[in-house]
Amino acid sequence: MRHAACLLLLNVTAILARDAETALPEAREDFVRIIGARFAAWDADASGELSKAEINALVADGAIKGDEAATVAALKRASRMTKVTLPPFTLANLREQSEGKPEKGMPDFPAMFSGGVKRIAAAKRVLFASGKPRLDTVRQGRMGNCFSLAPLGAIANLRPEYIADEMIRELPDGRYEVRLGKTIVRVTAPTDAELALTAMNESDGIWVNVYEKAAGEAHNALKPQEKREATGLDALNRGGSAGTQLAFITGHEMVRFSCKFAKDDKLPKEKRAATLNEMRAALSAAVKERRLMTCGTLKTTIPGITPNHAYAVLGYDSATDQIRLWNPHGDTTKVKGEPGLLNPNAAIEEGRFARRSRCDGCL
């Protein structure tokens, strides 16, 4: 890409409602039925329980499709849980855990299954259904990979033709080649289980899923051998820096701008004002030069603001002092209260909204 990447770390994001997962009675019945029918075949070592390695193999198996793939995706999501101690994935335990409302913190297998069924059914298995990527169709999947989607969103907003013409292409053998800066990654088409786990794209193609699969493998390869995850998607799920990812996938250096100064009570007002003006100047220059930008939060103090989350910066209006953002969750929703300094615009459409550039209460 011709333009350097620019990362601005700002406390300018809002929490958006995610697509709720609910399990109808038939979803529970279907999940239990499929587990019962396929458990013996999926238990490759006949140990009586499904190991993480066996589940990973099932996720990667392109022959597993539809509802069976949604079942595998539910198992995978549950196997990632670290805040609770899960019983072994035996047939009896899985059946028991699927009955009734799960205990706090425990996996809701039927709801996970139901969500996977919807995602798989909605997927349109062409690379670019609209001819080029559309930012407004992307919804973050069931992974903690906002850090990798925010940079992609910045590219899709500013230069979608780059993604379609240079970044992702289908190979004659059915695989995909993805250019991530100076790195070329070739991956197989996402399996149905991988589609259930990664981003939803509203039937607008699988380009974002192909990117996630390639980005996961590349992200994993950057780690020392002893610290690598079992799969690329697991590595992506661990999270990371949106700025580092932005520089990696563009092949250009980035510039960071932190708002930590705003929490320094001893900082003179003149210095605070000067730093804010530096930020405004950086934003204006980035917009003028068509640079790519992301932002993120750590701890937040404003109600409704999502901590530890990454976003694409879509633009900055110096006349109104507003920054336009895109949330990888991508939902359209209403935020309570009137728009203002401590509240994003009441209307949020496809994850896009505006914030004033003042840094009170930010990182």
N, C-alpha and C positions, 0 to 999 in steps of 0.2 A: 504494500500500500504506500502511496506517495506521501501521506501526511503522518506526522508523528502523533503518538497517543499522549493524552493528557489526563491525569487522574486528579480529581478534586475531592478531598474528603470533607464532606459537609454533613451536618445533622439536619437533612432536609428530606424526610421520607415519611410516609404514612402507612399504617397497617391497613390492609385490605382483606375483606372476607374471602376465604378460600372456598373452593367448591366443596360443599359438605358431603361427607360420605355417610350414607345410611344403608342399612341392610334390610331389605324386605324379607318376609318369611321364606319366599322361594329362593332367595340368594343363600340363605343359611342351608336350606335343603340341598341346593346344587353344590355348594362347597363341600358339605359332608359326603354327598354321593360321589363326587369326583375323587376326593381323598380316599374313600373306601375302595373305589375301582382301580386307582392308579398307584396306591401306596407301594404295593409289592414290587411293581416294575420300577418305580422311582427309587426305591431303597436298593441301590445297586450292589451293595456289599452284604445285603440280607442281614443287617445287624439289628433290625427291628426299630430303627429310628433314622430319620432323615438328617444327615450331617450338613454343615454349611457347604462343604465341598460338593456334596450331591445336589444341593439346591442351586449352587452356582452353575453346575453342569446343566441342570434343567433350564435355567434362565437363558443359557447360551444355545440351547437346542432349538433350532429353527423349525423342527418338525412338530413341536408342541405349539398348538394354536388355540385361538378362541378362549372358551371358558377354562380349558385346562391350563392355558398360559396365564390366565388371570389368577388361577389357584396358585400356580408357581410364584407369581409376583407377590401374592399375599404372604406366602411362606418366606420369601426373600425379605420383604419389609419387616416382618416379625423377627427374622434372624438377626437384623441389624440393631435391634433394641439393646441398649446398654444400661438403662436406668432401672431395669427390673431383672430379676433372675427368672428366666423362663424354664419350665420343665422340658425334658427332652422331647423332641418332635416325634413321638411314637404315635401310632394310629389312634390308640385309646386317648392319649392326651390331646391330640388335635380335635378329636370328636368332642371331648369334654369341654375344651376351651371355646368351641363353637356354639355351645348351648347357652342361651340366656345372655344377659348383659355382662360383659367382661368386667373384672375387678379393675379398680383405678390403676392406670399405667400399663395394664396388660393389653395385648393385641386383640383387636376386634376383627377376627378373620373374615366373617361374612361381609362386613362393611368394606374391608380392603379388597375382597374378592369382587364385590359389586362395583367399586370404583374402577378396578382393572378391566372388568367387562365393558364398561362404558368407554374407557379410553381406547381399548382395542377396536371396538366397533366403530368409533369415530375416526380412526386413522385412515387416511387415504395414502396408499402405498406408491406414491410417485414422489420424486424429489421436490419439485416446485409446482404445485398445482395451479398457482396463479401466474406462473412464468418467472416471478422473482419473489423473494421473501417479503412477507408482510409482518410488521412488528405487532399489529393489533390482534393477531391470532394466537400469539404465544402465551402459554400459561406454564409456570414452573411446575414440574412434576413432584413426585414424592421423594425428593432427595434434597439435601442441604447444599445445593450448588448454585445459589444465586450469584456467587462470585464469578461463575463462568458464563451465566446467562446475561448478566448486566453488560459486559463488553460486547457480546453478540448483539444485544439489543441496540447498543450505540451504533454498531456498524449497520444493522438493518434499517435504522432510522435515517442515517446520513448517506450511506452508500450501499443500498441493497443490491445494486448491480454487481458489486465486487463479490458478494457471497455467491451469486448465481453464475458469474462469468469466470471467476478466478479461484474462489475459496473452496467450493465443493463441486465435485463432478462425478458422474457415474462412469464406471469403467466397463469395458465390453464383457467382462466376466461376471457382472452383476454386483461387484464390490463398489465401494466408494473411496475416492481419494480426497482428502481434506488437507488444505494448506493452512498451517498454523504458524504464521511468521516464516521462519527459516526451516521449519519442520514439516515434513510430508508424512501423513498417516493414512494407511489404507485399512479399511474396516469392511466387514461383511454387513449386509443389510440388517437393521435392528430386528431382533426376533419379536414375536408378539409379547412375550414377557418383558422384554426391554422397553417396548412401546408403552406398556402399562406402568413402568417405573419412571420413565423419563417424561419430558415435557409434552403437554397436549398442544396441538396446533390447529384445532378446529377444521379438520379435513383439508388443510391447505398444504399437505405434503409432509414428508418426513425429514426435511433438511435440518431442522433443529435437533431431531433425535440422532441423526447421523453425526452432527457436530458434537453432541454430548458424548456419544460413544467414542469418537476420535479424540476429543479433548480429555476424556477420562484415561484413555490409554497413554496419551502423551503426558498427562499430569502424573500418572503412576510411574512412568519411565524416568521422570526427573528425580525421583526419590532414590536413596541408596537401596540396594537390593534387599537388605534385611528389613527395611521399613515399608516396602511396597505392599499394597493391599492385594487381596486375592483376585480382584477384577478392576478394570478401569473405572467402572461406575461406582465401585466402593471407594476408590480414591477420590472421585469427584464428590461423593457424599460426605467426605471428611471436611469439606469446605476449603477456603483459601482466600487469597487476596485478589479482589477484582482488579486492582491496579497492576499487580504482577501478571495476572492473566491477560489483561488488555495489552500490555507490552509484549507478552509471549505470542499472542495470536496475530499481532500486527507486525512484529519484528522491529518495532521502534521503541525508543526510550520514552519514559513517562516522566511527568512532573507531578509531585504530590503537594497538596495544600491542606494543612490540618487546621481544624478549628479549636485545637486545645487551648489556644490563647484566651478563648472566651470564658474559660473556667478559672482563669488566673485573676483572683480578686485584687491582687496587688499591682496588676498591670495598669499603668496610667491611661486615662481616657484618651489622651492624644495618640498613644501607641496602639490602643484598641482600634481607634478610628482609622489610623494609618494602615493597619493590617487588613481591616475590612475593605479599604480602598484598593489594597493590593489584590485581594481576592476578586473584587469587581473587575479590576483591570485584567486579571488572568482569565476570567470568564469571557470578557468582551473579546480579548485576543483569540481565545480558543474558538469562539463562535465565528469570528471573522475569517480565521485561517482554516475553518472546517476541520478542527481537530476532534478526536473522539474523547468523550469524557464519561467517567463513572463516579459515583459517590457512595459513601457507606456510613454506617453508624456503629458505635460500640454500645456503651450504656447510655440510656436516654432518660430524661426527667420529664418530658412533656407527655401527658396522657395520649394514648393512641399512636405513639411513634414506635416503630418496630426496632428493637435493638439487634445488633449483629446481623445486619442485612445489607445487601448491595443493590444499587440502582443505576440505570443509565441516565446521564444528563442529556436531555434532548435540546436544550437551548437556554439562552439567557437574554432577557429584555432589560437593557440598561435604563430605559425610560421609566419602567414600572418597578425595577429592581427585583424582578421575579425570575426564578429558575424553574424550568420545566423538566420534570422527571418521569421516568418510566419504571414501574415496579414489576419485576419478573413474575409476580403472582398474576398480574395482568387483568384483574377483575374490574368490572364496572360496578360502582357502589356509591352510596351517599355517606358522607362523614357528618356527624352531628355538629350542630353549631354553625355560626357564621364564619365565612372565610376570614382569615386574619393572620397575624404574625405567628401565633401559637397554634394555628389550625390550618391544614391545607384547604384548598378550595373545596367547597361543599360538593361539587360535582367532580367525580373521578371517573373517567371513561377509559376502558381498556388499560388500566394501570397508569394513565397519564394524569398529572396534576401539576400545579404550580406552587412554589413557596417563595417567600421573601428571602433575600440573601443574608439577612441579619443572623448573627451567630449566637445570640443569647441562648444559653442552656444547651449548647451543642457539645461535641466530643470533649 
